[in-house]
Amino acid sequence: MKLSLICAVAENGAIGLRGDLLYHLSADLKHFKALTTGHTVLMGRKTFESLPKGALPNRRNLVVSRQADYTAPGIEVFDSIEAALAACGAEEQVFAMGGESVYAAALPLAEALFLTHIHATPEEADTFFPEWDASQWQLVESESHEADERNAQPFTFAHYCRAH
């Protein structure tokens, strides 16, 4: 099982406000879909409930919840990240996609980070990506984009692998 974290992160580490994304960048949503389709996504219950159409299509949806009886169409529910990951096959590509506590628990186990660095700082945020030590990660590739009519903020797609 290969675990990656995927997230859009503002310059101050902010990732959300009141259960929603801080910035809606068309290119970032397409990038997310391209990377995760055909793979497994791992998320907390609140992140799952923030999805506009429920379970993400063409992906295995793993949801971590403390509510033992939680259920929804198209998802598998687990009581911990460890239990969710234990249910994954050896060759499975898993993308942790939030929220804050899922990222914090998954970061020490992750082999890769797929971060969209948004070159902006929100006025308000209540959810943050965990602190991470850049010296433990190697930048594999990055692709910078200016703001345009579909993306209000400039951003950079960055792929990091854990340094050995």
N, C-alpha and C positions, 0 to 999 in steps of 0.2 A: 504494500500500500504506500502510495506516495502522497503526502499531505502538503498542500500549498495554501497560503492565505491570499485572498483576493479582496482588494479594498480600494476605494477612492478616498484619499486623505488630504485634508487641507494643510496649509503650511504650519499650523499650530497643532497638528495631530487630530483635529476634529473630524468626525465622520458622520455625525447625525444630530438631529434636533427633533424631539417629540416623536420618535419613531419613524422619521422620514430622512431621506438623503438630504445633505446640505445643498448640493448642486446637481442639477439634472443635465448631464452632458450626453448628447446623443452618441458621440463617438465612444464614450466610456461604456454606455449600455451595450453597444454593438461589440466592443472589445470583450466585455464580460461574457456575452452570449457565445462569441466565437471560441473563447477559451474553455468554457464550462460545458457546452453542449456535448452530449455523448459520455459525460463523466458523472461524478457524484458531487453533490453540493451538501455541505454541512452547515446548519444554522441553528440559532436559538429560536424558541417559540415566538418571541416578539418580532424577530426579523421575519420569520415565516408569515406571521399575521400582517406584516406591513406590505407583503407582496400583493400587487393589485389583482392578480388572477389566481392566487393560490400556488400550488406546486408548480415549479418550473418545468416546462415540457422538455422531453428528450434528455432528461437527467434523472438520476436517482436522488431523491430528496430525503435527507436525514435531518430530523429535527430533535433537538435536545430540549426536554421540558421536565420540570419538577412535578408537573401534574400527571399522576400515574394513569389517569383515564383519558388523557388528551389524544384526540384523533382528528384527522381531516383527510379528504381524498388525496391520494397520490403521494403520501408521505409515510416514512417509517419513524416511529418515535422511540427515543432512548432516554434513560434517566441521567446519562453522563456522556461527555465527549469520549471518554475511554471506551464505554460500551458501544457507542456508535462506530468508532474506529475499529473495534474488535470484530464488528460484523462485516467489515470490508475485506475483499479478497486481496491476495498478495500483489496482483497487478493493477489494482484499482487506483485511479487518479481521483483524489478527493480535494475539493476546494472549500475551505472554511470561508464563509461569506458573512459572518457577523452573528450577533452583535458583539459589543465590547467584551463581555465575559467569555464568549466562545473564542474570540481572537486571543485573549490573554491566556486561556488554557491551551490553545492549539499552537501558539508561537514556539514554545520550547520543543515541540514535536515536529515542526514543519521543516521541509527540505527546501522550499522555495517561497518567495513572496512575489506576487503580481500586484504592484501598487500603481495606482494612478495618482501622481502627485499633482494636486490642483494648486495652481499658483495664485492663491487667494487665501484670505483669512476671514472666516465668517464673523459677523457681529455677535452671534449667539450660537452656542452648541451645548449639548448635554451628554454626548457620547464621543469617546475618543479611542483611537487606535493605541494599543499598548506601546510603551517605550521599547525601542529595540536598539541593540548595539550594532551600529553599522560595521564595526570591525569584524563581526561574525558573519557578515554577508558579502558576497561578491556580486557586483553589478554585471549581469550577463548581456543585457541589451537595454537601450532606452530610445524612445522616440518622442520628440517634442512637437507640440502643436500650439499654434496661436489660437486665440479666441476667434470665432466666426459666427455666422448667423444661427448655427445649430448648437454652438458651444460657447456660452457666455464668458467663460474663464479660460485662460491658457492653461495647458496641462501637459504632463509628460507621463507616458506609459513606461514603467520600469519593471524589469524582471531581475530578481536577485536569487542566487542560490547560496545555500549555507556554505561558508568557507570551511575547508577541512584543515 
